[in-house]
């Protein structure tokens, strides 16, 4: 039975398919602010992608034990809007580690301002990072 005080996913613009458990480890958590909005009042997609890149870069640097650079992003699809006041949580799951690069799945989930226990997956993407030495040349990942 649904509590009448709790908004349904349909009422909030979210779909039930976007709920569940994140894949990977929490890499970053930040608050979506008014300065990050597009002309429609939703959080700008580029801002969200940059937060995901920070999360992936953090995980990649830890795994590579040093400097990394983003070389590709693939498969971005936005499932639901991010709203001002949402807490944006980015989760990183290292999918593949090669000789000098790695692919990380980044999922972005939000905790809605009105219900911090209602988690919604808003997007995901595969980010590829390459390990770099001090001269910014590719180097092996240990």
C-alpha positions as CSV (number, residue, x, y, z in Angstrom):
1,X,0.0,0.0,0.0
2,X,1.3,3.5,-0.8
3,X,1.4,6.2,1.8
4,X,-0.7,9.1,0.7
5,X,1.9,11.5,1.9
6,X,4.6,10.0,-0.4
7,X,4.5,11.2,-4.0
8,X,4.3,8.5,-6.6
9,X,7.0,8.3,-9.2
10,X,4.4,9.3,-11.8
11,X,3.5,12.4,-9.9
12,X,7.2,13.5,-9.7
13,X,8.0,12.8,-13.3
14,X,10.1,9.7,-12.5
15,X,9.4,6.3,-13.7
16,X,9.5,3.1,-11.6
17,X,12.2,1.6,-13.9
18,X,14.6,4.3,-12.7
19,X,14.4,3.1,-9.1
20,X,16.6,0.4,-7.6
21,X,20.2,0.0,-6.4
22,X,23.2,1.8,-7.8
23,X,26.0,-0.2,-9.5
24,X,29.5,0.5,-8.2
25,X,30.8,2.5,-5.3
26,X,29.8,6.0,-4.3
27,X,32.5,8.4,-5.8
28,X,30.9,11.8,-5.3
29,X,27.9,13.5,-3.8
30,X,26.9,17.1,-4.4
31,X,24.0,19.4,-4.2
32,X,22.3,20.7,-7.4
33,X,22.2,24.5,-7.2
34,X,20.2,27.3,-9.0
35,X,23.4,28.4,-10.8
36,X,23.6,25.0,-12.5
37,X,20.2,25.3,-14.4
38,X,19.3,25.6,-18.0
39,X,16.7,28.0,-19.4
40,X,14.0,25.6,-18.5
41,X,14.9,25.5,-14.8
42,X,16.3,22.0,-14.8
43,X,19.9,21.2,-14.1
44,X,22.1,21.6,-17.2
45,X,23.1,18.2,-18.7
46,X,26.7,19.4,-19.2
47,X,27.0,20.1,-15.4
48,X,25.8,16.6,-14.7
49,X,28.3,15.1,-17.1
50,X,31.1,17.1,-15.5
51,X,30.1,15.7,-12.1
52,X,30.2,12.2,-13.5
53,X,33.6,12.9,-15.1
54,X,34.9,14.0,-11.6
55,X,33.5,10.8,-10.1
56,X,35.0,8.6,-12.8
57,X,38.3,10.4,-12.6
58,X,38.5,9.9,-8.9
59,X,38.0,6.2,-9.3
60,X,40.4,6.0,-12.2
61,X,43.2,7.9,-10.4
62,X,42.8,5.5,-7.4
63,X,43.0,2.4,-9.6
64,X,45.8,3.8,-11.8
65,X,47.7,5.1,-8.8
66,X,48.3,8.4,-10.5
67,X,47.2,10.9,-13.1
68,X,44.6,10.0,-15.6
69,X,42.7,11.8,-18.4
70,X,39.3,11.3,-19.9
71,X,39.5,10.2,-23.5
72,X,36.0,9.1,-24.3
73,X,32.4,9.1,-23.1
74,X,29.8,6.9,-24.6
75,X,26.2,5.9,-24.2
76,X,24.8,8.9,-22.3
77,X,21.1,8.8,-22.0
78,X,19.2,11.1,-19.6
79,X,16.2,9.2,-18.0
80,X,14.9,11.9,-15.6
81,X,15.6,15.6,-14.9
82,X,17.8,16.8,-12.0
83,X,16.1,19.5,-10.1
84,X,17.5,22.3,-7.9
85,X,17.9,21.0,-4.4
86,X,18.5,17.4,-5.5
87,X,21.5,15.6,-4.0
88,X,23.4,14.1,-7.0
89,X,25.3,10.9,-6.2
90,X,27.7,9.4,-8.7
91,X,28.6,5.8,-8.5
92,X,31.7,4.3,-10.3
93,X,32.1,0.7,-11.4
94,X,35.3,-0.2,-13.1
95,X,34.3,-2.5,-16.0
96,X,37.6,-3.1,-17.8
97,X,41.3,-2.4,-17.2
98,X,43.7,-2.5,-20.1
99,X,47.4,-1.9,-20.4
100,X,47.1,2.0,-20.3
101,X,43.3,2.7,-20.1
102,X,40.2,1.7,-18.3
103,X,36.5,1.8,-18.8
104,X,34.3,2.9,-15.9
105,X,30.5,2.8,-15.8
106,X,29.3,6.0,-14.0
107,X,25.7,6.1,-12.8
108,X,24.1,9.4,-11.6
109,X,21.3,9.0,-9.0
110,X,19.5,11.8,-7.1
111,X,18.0,12.0,-3.7
112,X,15.0,14.2,-4.2
113,X,14.8,17.2,-1.9
114,X,11.3,16.4,-0.8
115,X,12.1,12.8,0.1
116,X,15.7,12.0,0.8
117,X,14.9,8.2,0.9
118,X,13.5,8.2,-2.7
119,X,16.5,7.5,-5.0
120,X,16.1,8.0,-8.8
121,X,18.6,7.0,-11.5
122,X,18.9,10.0,-13.8
123,X,21.6,8.9,-16.3
124,X,24.6,6.6,-16.8
125,X,27.6,6.5,-19.2
126,X,30.7,4.7,-19.9
127,X,33.8,6.8,-19.5
128,X,37.3,5.8,-20.7
129,X,40.3,7.1,-18.9
130,X,44.0,6.7,-19.8
131,X,46.8,6.7,-17.3
132,X,49.4,9.4,-17.7
133,X,53.0,9.9,-16.5
134,X,54.5,13.3,-15.5
135,X,55.1,14.3,-19.1
136,X,51.4,13.5,-19.9
137,X,52.3,10.4,-22.0
138,X,50.4,7.1,-21.7
139,X,51.8,4.8,-19.0
140,X,51.0,1.3,-17.9
141,X,48.3,0.8,-15.2
142,X,49.8,-1.2,-12.3
